Amino acid sequence: MIVLLLMLIVPIGASAAKYWLGDRSVNWQVADRSSAGLLPPPSEHPDALVRVFAARTVRWKGIFAVHSWIVFKERHARTYTRYDYTAWGEPIWVNGFAADGRWFGDVPEVIAAADGEAAAQMIPKIRAAIANYKLRSSGDYRAWPGPNSNTFVTAALAAVPELRATLPPTAIGKDYPYDDRWIGLTPSRTGIRLSLDGYLGITAGWVEGLEVNFLGAVFGIDLRRPAIKLPGLGRIGVAQTSDA
């Protein structure tokens, strides 16, 4: 129990210290939400494209969690399409922000990427998963333990296991059972996950690694791309970006 508490308190404490020392914008009202330059202009990238991004959430919540979203572009499309799930307005937003925009000042990280024919085959599946997402009504959103933006993106990832992607350990809500199943396959379909409404759970998969969810805080290891996973701090080790 002491070890568990230390694993919880120390990394979150370190993340809190980084926050208060100003490693990202803390004034959300004037924070930069412009493009971070992570995507090429659509005219310069005619092929289909899929990206999953994540960035620290607004204000003090960023100590603990990231917000994630999904972007795609069909072949020869002139614009990107971005989907977010938020606590305000209609939960599912379409192109409410720049496709690769800073999330209230924080530069996003590319979590997964696919291009060309592989991306083209994924896009209809992603569209269908979003259209059929059950937790889309006003009032469904809950920051903790879910369903939130990370629950939404996890449901989309489950529709394209060939992307072989998983959200970072700081994506609180990713373990919420979006399909009402407490036990089932991981989104990559390379393992098993058990989740008690997002409060407690265990995940074991080749893509996801071994993770323990304790009240939304995730501890784990990744053998595929060697890293340890800690609450607050996220991954420490090899970058997790997936290319398909």
C-alpha positions as CSV (number, residue, x, y, z in Angstrom):
1,M,0.0,0.0,0.0
2,I,2.9,2.4,0.8
3,V,4.5,1.6,-2.5
4,L,1.2,2.2,-4.3
5,L,0.7,5.6,-2.6
6,L,4.2,6.7,-3.4
7,M,3.7,5.7,-7.1
8,L,0.6,7.8,-7.1
9,I,1.7,10.8,-5.1
10,V,5.3,11.3,-6.3
11,P,4.6,11.5,-10.1
12,I,1.5,13.6,-9.7
13,G,3.4,15.9,-7.3
14,A,6.1,16.2,-10.0
15,S,3.5,17.0,-12.6
16,A,1.9,19.6,-10.3
17,A,5.3,21.2,-9.7
18,K,5.8,21.5,-13.5
19,Y,2.4,23.1,-13.8
20,W,3.0,25.7,-11.2
21,L,6.4,26.5,-12.6
22,G,4.7,27.5,-15.8
23,D,5.6,24.7,-18.3
24,R,2.4,25.6,-20.2
25,S,-0.2,28.3,-20.4
26,V,-2.4,28.6,-17.3
27,N,-4.7,31.5,-18.5
28,W,-7.2,29.6,-20.6
29,Q,-9.0,32.7,-21.7
30,V,-6.1,34.1,-23.7
31,A,-4.3,30.8,-24.4
32,D,-3.1,30.1,-27.9
33,R,-5.3,27.7,-29.9
34,S,-3.6,28.2,-33.3
35,S,-2.1,25.4,-35.4
36,A,1.0,23.8,-34.0
37,G,2.3,23.0,-37.5
38,L,2.0,19.3,-37.1
39,L,0.0,18.7,-40.3
40,P,1.0,19.7,-43.8
41,P,-1.4,21.9,-45.8
42,P,-4.0,19.6,-47.4
43,S,-3.0,20.7,-50.8
44,E,0.5,19.4,-50.2
45,H,-0.7,16.0,-49.0
46,P,-3.2,14.5,-51.5
47,D,-3.2,11.1,-49.8
48,A,-5.7,10.1,-47.1
49,L,-4.5,10.7,-43.6
50,V,-5.5,9.8,-40.0
51,R,-4.0,11.3,-36.9
52,V,-4.8,11.0,-33.2
53,F,-3.6,13.9,-31.0
54,A,-3.4,14.5,-27.2
55,A,-2.6,17.6,-25.2
56,R,-2.8,18.6,-21.6
57,T,-6.2,19.7,-20.4
58,V,-7.1,23.2,-19.3
59,R,-5.8,24.8,-16.1
60,W,-5.1,22.6,-13.0
61,K,-6.7,19.5,-14.6
62,G,-3.7,19.4,-16.9
63,I,-1.7,18.1,-13.9
64,F,-3.5,14.8,-14.2
65,A,-4.9,14.4,-17.7
66,V,-4.8,15.0,-21.4
67,H,-7.5,15.8,-23.9
68,S,-7.4,13.7,-27.1
69,W,-9.1,14.1,-30.5
70,I,-9.1,12.5,-33.9
71,V,-8.4,14.0,-37.3
72,F,-8.7,12.6,-40.8
73,K,-8.6,13.7,-44.4
74,E,-9.9,11.6,-47.3
75,R,-7.9,11.3,-50.5
76,H,-7.7,14.7,-52.4
77,A,-9.9,16.4,-49.7
78,R,-9.2,20.1,-49.4
79,T,-9.6,20.2,-45.6
80,Y,-9.0,18.2,-42.5
81,T,-11.9,16.9,-40.4
82,R,-11.5,17.1,-36.6
83,Y,-13.7,15.4,-34.0
84,D,-13.6,16.4,-30.3
85,Y,-15.8,15.3,-27.4
86,T,-16.2,18.1,-24.8
87,A,-18.1,19.2,-21.7
88,W,-19.7,22.2,-23.3
89,G,-22.3,22.6,-26.1
90,E,-23.1,19.5,-28.1
91,P,-20.6,16.9,-26.8
92,I,-19.3,15.9,-30.2
93,W,-17.7,18.9,-32.0
94,V,-16.8,18.8,-35.7
95,N,-14.0,21.2,-36.8
96,G,-14.5,23.4,-33.7
97,F,-10.8,23.9,-33.5
98,A,-7.7,23.9,-35.8
99,A,-7.0,20.3,-36.8
100,D,-3.5,20.3,-35.1
101,G,-4.3,23.3,-32.8
102,R,-2.7,23.9,-29.5
103,W,-5.1,22.9,-26.7
104,F,-5.4,26.1,-24.8
105,G,-1.7,26.7,-25.1
106,D,-0.4,23.2,-24.9
107,V,1.3,21.8,-28.0
108,P,-0.3,18.4,-28.9
109,E,1.5,15.1,-29.2
110,V,0.9,12.8,-32.2
111,I,-0.4,9.5,-30.6
112,A,-1.1,7.6,-33.8
113,A,-0.7,8.2,-37.6
114,A,-1.7,6.5,-40.8
115,D,-1.4,7.6,-44.4
116,G,-2.2,6.5,-47.9
117,E,-4.3,3.4,-48.6
118,A,-4.2,2.3,-44.9
119,A,-5.7,5.6,-43.8
120,A,-8.3,5.5,-46.6
121,Q,-9.6,2.1,-45.4
122,M,-9.8,3.3,-41.8
123,I,-11.8,6.5,-42.4
124,P,-15.2,4.9,-43.1
125,K,-14.8,2.7,-39.9
126,I,-14.0,5.8,-37.9
127,R,-17.0,7.7,-39.3
128,A,-19.3,4.8,-38.5
129,A,-17.9,4.5,-34.9
130,I,-18.5,8.2,-34.3
131,A,-22.0,8.1,-35.8
132,N,-22.9,5.1,-33.6
133,Y,-21.3,6.4,-30.4
134,K,-23.9,6.0,-27.7
135,L,-22.7,8.5,-25.2
136,R,-23.3,11.5,-27.4
137,S,-26.2,13.2,-25.6
138,S,-26.0,16.5,-23.7
139,G,-25.2,15.6,-20.1
140,D,-23.4,12.4,-20.9
141,Y,-19.9,13.9,-20.5
142,R,-18.1,13.4,-17.2
143,A,-14.5,14.5,-16.7
144,W,-13.9,11.7,-14.2
145,P,-13.9,8.8,-14.6
146,G,-15.6,9.2,-17.9
147,P,-17.1,9.2,-20.4
148,N,-15.0,12.1,-21.7
149,S,-12.9,13.0,-24.7
150,N,-10.6,10.0,-24.1
151,T,-13.5,7.6,-23.9
152,F,-14.7,8.9,-27.2
153,V,-11.4,8.5,-29.0
154,T,-10.8,5.1,-27.5
155,A,-14.1,4.0,-29.0
156,A,-12.9,5.3,-32.4
157,L,-9.6,3.4,-32.0
158,A,-11.5,0.2,-31.2
159,A,-13.1,0.5,-34.7
160,V,-9.6,0.5,-36.4
161,P,-7.5,-2.0,-34.5
162,E,-5.1,-2.1,-37.5
163,L,-3.9,1.4,-36.4
164,R,-2.4,-0.4,-33.4
165,A,-2.7,2.6,-31.2
166,T,-3.4,3.3,-27.5
167,L,-3.9,6.5,-25.6
168,P,-1.3,7.6,-23.0
169,P,-1.7,6.7,-19.3
170,T,-2.7,10.4,-18.6
171,A,-5.8,10.0,-20.9
172,I,-8.1,9.6,-17.9
173,G,-11.4,8.2,-19.2
174,K,-9.8,5.9,-21.7
175,D,-10.7,2.9,-19.5
176,Y,-14.3,3.8,-19.1
177,P,-16.5,1.0,-20.6
178,Y,-17.9,2.9,-23.6
179,D,-19.6,-0.3,-24.8
180,D,-21.1,-1.1,-21.4
181,R,-18.8,-4.1,-21.0
182,W,-16.7,-4.6,-17.9
183,I,-14.5,-7.1,-19.6
184,G,-13.5,-7.5,-23.3
185,L,-10.8,-7.1,-25.8
186,T,-8.5,-4.1,-25.8
187,P,-9.1,-1.5,-28.6
188,S,-6.1,-3.0,-30.5
189,R,-7.6,-6.5,-30.0
190,T,-4.2,-7.7,-28.9
191,G,-5.2,-8.3,-25.3
192,I,-7.9,-8.2,-22.5
193,R,-9.1,-5.4,-20.4
194,L,-11.2,-5.3,-17.2
195,S,-12.8,-2.0,-16.1
196,L,-15.1,-1.4,-13.2
197,D,-16.8,1.8,-14.6
198,G,-13.4,3.4,-15.1
199,Y,-12.7,3.5,-11.4
200,L,-10.6,0.3,-11.2
201,G,-9.2,-1.9,-13.9
202,I,-6.5,-4.0,-15.5
203,T,-5.4,-3.9,-19.1
204,A,-3.0,-6.4,-20.7
205,G,-2.2,-6.3,-24.4
206,W,0.7,-6.2,-26.8
207,V,-0.1,-2.7,-28.0
208,E,-1.5,-1.4,-24.7
209,G,1.1,-3.0,-22.5
210,L,0.3,-3.9,-18.9
211,E,-1.7,-1.2,-17.1
212,V,-3.4,-0.9,-13.7
213,N,-6.1,1.7,-13.3
214,F,-6.6,2.9,-9.8
215,L,-9.3,5.6,-9.5
216,G,-8.4,6.8,-13.0
217,A,-4.6,6.9,-12.3
218,V,-2.8,4.5,-14.6
219,F,0.5,2.7,-13.8
220,G,2.1,0.3,-16.2
221,I,4.8,-0.8,-18.5
222,D,5.1,-1.1,-22.3
223,L,7.3,-3.8,-23.7
224,R,6.5,-3.2,-27.3
225,R,7.9,0.3,-27.2
226,P,9.8,0.1,-23.9
227,A,8.5,2.6,-21.4
228,I,7.0,2.9,-17.9
229,K,3.7,4.6,-17.5
230,L,3.0,6.9,-14.5
231,P,0.0,9.0,-13.4
232,G,0.5,12.7,-14.0
233,L,3.8,12.3,-15.9
234,G,2.7,9.9,-18.6
235,R,5.1,7.7,-20.5
236,I,8.8,7.7,-19.7
237,G,10.7,5.9,-22.4
238,V,10.4,5.3,-26.1
239,A,7.8,7.4,-27.9
240,Q,4.5,5.7,-28.5
241,T,3.6,7.2,-31.9
242,S,2.0,4.5,-34.0
243,D,2.4,4.6,-37.8
244,A,0.2,2.4,-40.1
